[in-house]
Amino acid sequence: MIYVAAARMNFRVSYVHSLKEKRSIVNSIKAKVKNRFNVSVIEAEELDNHKSIVLGLSAVSSSKDIAAETIKKVADFILSNFDIELIQEETYIDNM
């Protein structure tokens, strides 16, 4: 069976003062996450709000536990490597 895990993560970056600075942080997060994990990641919402970053993540696996764990590892990686605060996280796992 194939499992798909999708997550929506809302982060606050209160120290950011411009969209250009926010874009730099988002691009760095996306590059490092894609390089380290086998996941898809996009900036999904709040594109014009420089204090908020909303990322969409997805992972595919043959194991429900591995799919869920991958999303958790990505969130932990982001929080430990960037000066960023997780405000809200929603994770969905479905089988195909």
N, C-alpha and C positions, 0 to 999 in steps of 0.2 A: 504494500500500500504506500502511496505517496502522501506526505503531509506538507502543508504549506503554513508557515507561521508568518503573520504580518503584524507589524507594530507601528503605532503612532506615538512619537515621543515629543513632548513639548518642553523646551528648555528656556531658561531665562539667562540672559547675559547682560546684567545691569551695568557693567562697566563700559559697554560699547556705546560709541557716540555718533556712529554714522553707518549707513547701509554698506559703504565700501569696506569698513572694518568688519561688519557682520559677514559679508560675502567671503572675505578672506578666511574667517573662522570656519564657515560652512564648507568651503572648498577643501580646507585642511582636514576637517572631520571626515568628509566623504572620501577623500583620497586615502587616508590612513585606514579607515574602516574597510574599504574595498580591497586594499592591499593585504590586510591581515585576515579578513574573514571572507567566506564565500557567500556573500549576501548582496542584495540590491539595496541601494540607499538613495533617497531623493529629498530635496527640501520641498515640503508639501504646501504649507500655508504661511500666513503672516509674512509674506515676502517683502512688504513695505514697512514692517515694524522692526526697527533696528535693535530692540531690546528682547525680541522673542525669536527662537528658532524652533520650527516644527519639522521633524524628520519622519519620513516613512521608510520602514525597513521590511524586507521580506527574505525568508530563508526557506529552502526546500530540502526535505530529507525523507528517508524511508522509515524514520523513527520519530514519533511524536515528541518524545523526551529530548532527542537531539535537536529538533527544530526549536523547541521552547528554550533549551539551554543556550543555543546559539544566539538567540535574541537577547537573553539575559547577559551573556558574555559581551555582546556588543555594547549594551547600555553601561555595563561596568567599565569597559574599556574607555568609552567616551568620558564618563565621569572622572576616571582616574588620570586621564591624559589632557584634559582641557579644563580651564577655569569656567565652569558652566554648571548651572543648577537645574536638576530635573524637577519639573513642576507637575507633569502628568504623563502617565504611560498607559497605553491600551494595547493589549496583545490578543490576537485572535489566532486560533489554530484550527485548521480544517483538513479533512482528508479528501482525496480525489478518487 
